[in-house]
C-alpha cells in the first residue's frame, strides 16, 4: 500500500473494521483489544489463530482455548502453558493431563491478595504479613508463624490460589499462549480436589456468565445497595466484601467504581458481579432481559425447574401465612450462599423468595456454556426446590407441611 493510499475505518460492535482498495483481494481487517497493551488484527469470519515466532505459540479466542485445554487433558499432557493476557503472564503446569500448579506475575494473583478477596484474611492481616515477606520467608510461612493459618489451612489456601489463577485465564476473549511439552519443574506440586476437566468446564461457565453480565452494562449503569443486605452479612470494614461495599457507596457508577478500584479491571468487574449475585447490590439502568439468550430446547428443563420452584414457593407462602408463621426466606438464602461459595452459582433469591431476573439471566448464560454446565445448573435449581420442600415439611405444624410437600413432590422427581 502506498503512503498516499487511504484506509477506511468503521466502528462495529466487534471492534474497528479496516478496509482499503489495496488490501489483498479487497479483504477487510478487524481490530480487537487484547488486554490493555495490545491490539489483535484478524479477518472477520476467520479463525483468530495465528502463528508466532516459535512452535507452540499463537493467539486463540476463548472457545478454542477451552477446546485446547480439554484436548491436552485427554492426551495426558506433561508440560507448561504460558498465557500472556496483556497485563500479566500466567503459567499452568500439567502432569499427566492434570493441573498441578499455577503461577502468575500479577499482583492480584499473589497468595495474600487471593485470600483477602475470598474473605479468609482481613486487610490488616494481609498488610502485616506482607511486610515480613523476604527472599527466604514466604507469605504462607508468615501466616503459619503468626498462627493466622494452620499447615492444613495453608495447603487449602495454596490450592485456592492455583484454582484462582487457572480460572482467571478464561476471562479474556483472546489470549496469547505458548505450549512447552515435557515435564517442567514447578515450584511445588498441588493436588486439587477436583479433576481438571471439571475445572475447565466450571471456569468456562463462570466466564460465560461474566461475559453476558458485561455486555448488559452501559455507561449509565449504577450500583444500588439492596435494602436489608446488612442484616444478611457481617459487613466488616477491612474485609474484602466490606471494603468493596464502601468503595461502591463512594463511587456508585460502574465506570467510577472500575476507575477507583485497586484491582485489575477484570477482577474489579468480578467483584461487582459477585456483589450482584450475592444480592448485596443491584444495578440501576441494567438490561436484565433474556431476549439475547436463546432459551431453546437445551434450557427447557431449567426453565421448567424455575417455574416449578415459583409454583411451590407460592403454595408454601400461602400455607405459612394460613398458620401465621413467617416464611423462612433466610433459610433459603443461607442454603444458596453456601452454593455460591462452593462453585459461584448464579442462583439467588429476592426478599420475597422469588428467583431474581438477574439471577435467571446468569443461570441461562452459564447453562449455555456446555452440556455439563446445563446439567450443573439444573441440579442447582433442583436442589433448592427440594430444600424448599424440606422446609415446608419440617416447619409447618400438625402434619400440614408434609401434606403440602406431598402435593408438590411429583414436580421434582
Order of alpha helices (4+ residues) and beta strands (2+ residues): beta-beta-beta-beta-beta-alpha-beta-beta-beta-alpha-alpha-alpha-alpha-beta-alpha-beta-alpha-alpha-alpha-alpha-beta-alpha-alpha-alpha-alpha-alpha
